[in-house]
Amino acid sequence: MSLLLDTTGAVDSGLRWTTGFRALGPAFFTDLKPTPLPAPYWVGRSDAVARYASIDADWLPTPGALAVFTGNALLPGMAPLASVYSGHQFGVWAGQLGDGRAILLGQTGGGLEMQLKGAGRTPYSRGGDGRAVLRSSIREFLCSEAMHGLGIPTTRALCVTGSDQGVRREEVETAAVVTRVAPSFIRFGHFEHFAAAERDDELRALADFVIDNFYPACRTTDRFGGNAYAALLEAVSERTAALMAQWQAVGFCHGVMNTDNMSILGLTIDYGPFQFLDGFDPKHVCNHSDTGGRYAYNQQPNVAYWNLFCLGQALFPLIGDQEIAIAALESYKTVFPREFEARMRAKLGFADAADGDRILVEGLLKLLAAERVDWTIFWRRLSHHVADGNPEPVRDLFVDRAGFDAWLRLFSERSAQTPREVTAKSMLATNPKFVLRNHLGQEAIELARQKDFSGVERLLKLLETPFEEHPGFEHQAGFPPDWASSIEISCSS
């Protein structure tokens, strides 16, 4: 039975399709159509992502779009596939993995790949059912757009559709499909797959594809004696370092930083057991499955470097020189601390670096960690203190008032170098009022399970513009309730 959608007389989607990833050839993927779901319904849609992907605004709400983004129909020109990759999971080589429940619909004429997550079993499902459930799909949809709203590189999410078809996890839940959009979903693991099998021709083709489409400057570099593959490794290392600095500064925990979950473009990808910090605990582990704490918040920068080392090993047959490969990775050790310090200065409203800034930041982090002060609320209240001169709301976050007051005096002396209104404006545009806390996502999920999607829509609007005040939504910007600490997020979804 054909899934091709009859578009005769219908509103044009605006989507056009090009070859993209498919040009690499059949060694990289399996042709595969999505598996339909019965009686689909809309859970959430992002108009912003629709504009980003050049989708016609009149077409998106139609039954035809609902069918396409559930996997029940295909538009003319779509050629769906599931890609193969390998990877290290929790530091252990896992061998062949691949798109176990994701199906790439194709690449749009605007150069964006569009992918359905939860669209059914693939040859790479490894015994899984290929489905995603409502709760995890809502979380990915909202967090993708939350990260974009924060200015952090990420895959985007166009929509979520649901179905009452049962999916068994720890208990029976309902199915959902999230449509993801990105320039590319290529991961470190794609390179590891072909390197591990000593398939150097495919490895080179993949690297050339990535360079030509996303890192063309690597072709003409004079770095590493003109070695384009070493230049690629360095460029990916630097993008990844900058991404880690952004994660750390906003208090984001990914939860599953396996090499197959690392984007070759330095994007945040694969939202599973993620979390934004509530109380500041550098050793916080958001993934209930991570019993060893490998992916704790304070370990993320080191794990990223470890993953890049794995990428370097995969690219070594192309780089051909160990010293050059190691040198290509070295920039991470420079870029991450530089970017992190810049992010922290921005959070403090400092336009330029000055002696003593590092001591000021380190002293603050120790104070916050000692009392598990709420990360997001602290920075927002500090921003308002600079704006209105009232220190009491931010002081109220600390039991050790004397310790914080001592730090605040140092901060005030440093920030006095810039007009208060300039510093306040900068801080309020850097420190968000709204982040996707676990309990907020859970509240939206509980409503959605009753077919009430207002919570998803409301959170999406707040998270798209997280630095604005949004009067009347203080609940979404407040402290987490006591029950939030009992939410367990794991690799199961």
C-alpha positions, 0 to 999 in steps of 0.5 A, spaced: 500 500 500 502 506 497 503 512 503 504 517 497 499 523 499 494 525 494 496 533 493 491 534 487 487 540 489 490 541 496 494 547 499 501 546 497 506 544 503 511 549 500 516 543 501 521 541 496 526 535 496 533 535 494 538 529 495 542 530 501 545 525 505 542 520 500 547 522 495 552 518 500 549 511 497 546 505 500 552 503 504 550 509 509 542 507 510 536 503 509 530 505 504 525 505 509 518 507 510 515 510 516 510 505 519 503 508 520 499 510 526 492 509 527 487 516 528 493 521 529 492 527 533 496 534 534 499 535 540 503 541 539 506 545 533 511 550 532 510 556 527 517 558 528 520 552 526 515 552 520 517 558 518 525 556 518 523 550 514 519 554 509 513 550 510 506 554 508 503 556 514 496 554 511 498 547 510 501 545 516 494 545 520 491 540 515 489 533 515 495 532 510 500 535 514 498 531 520 498 524 516 505 526 513 508 528 520 505 522 523 508 517 518 502 515 515 503 519 508 509 521 504 509 528 500 512 527 493 519 527 492 520 524 499 525 518 499 525 516 507 531 512 510 534 510 516 541 511 517 547 506 520 552 508 525 556 505 531 558 508 537 561 508 545 555 508 550 557 510 557 564 509 555 563 502 552 564 500 545 557 498 543 558 496 536 553 497 530 547 502 532 543 506 527 536 510 527 533 505 531 526 509 531 528 515 527 526 515 519 529 521 515 524 524 510 529 527 506 533 534 505 528 540 503 530 545 498 533 550 503 538 545 506 534 542 512 533 535 514 527 533 516 526 526 521 520 523 524 522 520 531 518 514 533 516 512 526 516 505 527 521 499 527 528 499 523 533 494 521 537 498 527 532 497 532 536 492 536 529 488 538 526 495 540 519 497 537 521 503 534 516 507 537 516 513 542 511 515 547 507 521 548 511 524 555 518 523 551 516 526 545 513 532 548 519 533 552 524 533 546 519 538 542 519 543 548 526 542 550 529 543 542 525 550 542 527 552 549 534 551 547 533 555 541 530 560 545 536 560 549 541 561 543 544 554 544 545 550 537 540 545 537 536 540 532 529 544 532 522 540 533 517 542 528 511 538 531 508 532 535 503 528 533 500 523 538 496 516 537 492 512 542 496 506 540 499 503 546 507 502 547 510 498 552 515 501 557 515 500 564 508 501 563 503 501 557 503 508 554 501 512 548 505 513 542 507 519 539 512 522 533 516 528 533 518 531 527 525 534 528 529 539 523 536 540 522 542 541 517 544 534 518 543 529 523 550 526 522 553 524 529 560 522 531 558 515 531 557 515 523 565 516 523 566 511 528 562 505 524 566 505 518 572 506 521 571 500 526 570 496 520 576 499 516 572 501 510 576 507 509 573 509 502 566 510 506 569 514 511 573 518 506 566 519 503 563 521 509 568 526 511 568 529 504 560 530 504 561 533 511 567 538 509 564 540 502 557 541 505 558 544 512 566 546 513 568 548 506 574 552 509 577 546 511 579 545 504 583 551 503 586 551 510 593 552 511 592 549 518 596 542 519 599 543 512 593 543 509 590 537 512 583 538 511 581 532 515 585 534 521 582 541 520 575 538 520 577 535 527 579 541 529 573 545 527 568 540 530 572 540 537 571 548 537 564 548 536 563 542 541 567 546 546 563 552 545 557 548 546 559 545 552 560 552 555 553 554 553 550 548 556 554 549 563 552 556 563 545 555 563 545 549 567 543 544 562 544 537 563 544 532 557 544 525 561 546 521 555 553 524 552 554 517 548 558 518 541 552 516 537 549 522 541 554 527 539 552 532 533 558 533 528 555 540 527 556 542 534 548 541 535 545 539 542 541 533 539 537 527 542 533 529 548 532 524 552 533 524 560 535 531 560 534 536 565 535 544 567 539 544 574 534 546 580 539 547 586 546 548 583 549 541 585 555 540 580 555 533 581 548 532 579 546 526 575 539 527 571 539 520 568 536 515 573 540 510 568 547 513 569 548 509 576 556 511 575 555 518 574 559 518 568 554 524 565 554 528 571 553 536 570 560 537 572 563 531 567 560 534 561 566 538 558 571 532 560 566 527 556 565 531 550 573 531 550 573 524 551 568 523 545 572 528 540 578 523 542 574 517 539 572 522 533 579 523 532 581 515 532 575 514 527 578 520 523 585 517 524 586 513 517 584 520 513 589 524 517 594 519 517 599 523 522 598 522 530 601 528 532 597 532 527 591 528 530 592 530 537 594 537 535 587 538 532 584 536 538 588 541 543 584 547 541 578 544 545 582 545 551 583 552 549 576 554 547 572 551 552 575 555 558 575 561 554 568 560 552 566 558 559 569 564 562 566 569 557 559 566 558 560 567 565 562 574 564 556 575 560 551 572 566 555 577 570 554 583 565 561 584 564 562 587 557 570 586 558 575 581 561 578 584 567 583 581 573 579 578 578 574 575 574 575 568 575 576 569 582 569 572 582 566 567 578 569 561 582 567 564 589 560 565 587 560 558 584 562 555 591 557 559 595 551 557 590 554 549 591 554 550 598 547 551 599 544 548 593 541 555 591 537 555 585 541 556 579 536 560 574 532 564 580 539 566 582 541 569 576 535 572 574 534 575 581 541 578 581 539 581 574 533 585 577 538 587 583 542 590 578 536 593 575 533 596 581 538 596 586 534 592 591 539 586 594 534 583 598 530 578 593 537 575 591 540 575 599 534 571 601 536 565 597 542 564 602 543 562 609 550 565 609 548 572 608 555 574 610 558 570 605 554 572 600 554 580 602 562 579 601 561 577 594 556 582 592 560 587 595 566 585 590 561 584 584 558 591 585 565 594 585 567 590 579 560 592 575 560 599 577 565 600 571 559 600 567 553 604 568 547 600 572 542 600 566 547 598 561 549 592 565 542 590 567 539 590 560 545 585 558 544 581 564 536 580 563 538 579 556 543 573 558 539 570 564 533 567 562 526 567 567 524 561 564 527 554 562 524 547 561 524 544 568 522 537 569 516 539 573 513 544 568 514 538 563 511 533 567 505 538 568 504 539 561 505 531 560 499 530 565 494 535 561 496 532 554 495 525 557 487 527 558 488 530 551 489 537 553 494 540 550 494 547 552 500 546 557 504 544 551 502 550 547 503 555 553 510 552 555 512 553 548 510 560 548 514 562 554 520 558 552 521 561 545 522 568 549 525 566 555 528 572 557 522 576 557 518 577 563 511 574 561 507 577 567 502 572 569 506 566 569 510 567 575 508 559 577 513 557 571 518 561 573 518 559 580 521 554 585 520 547 583 515 544 588 517 538 593 515 533 588 519 535 583 525 531 586 521 525 585 521 525 578 526 520 575 528 521 568 531 515 564 534 512 558 527 509 557 522 512 553 
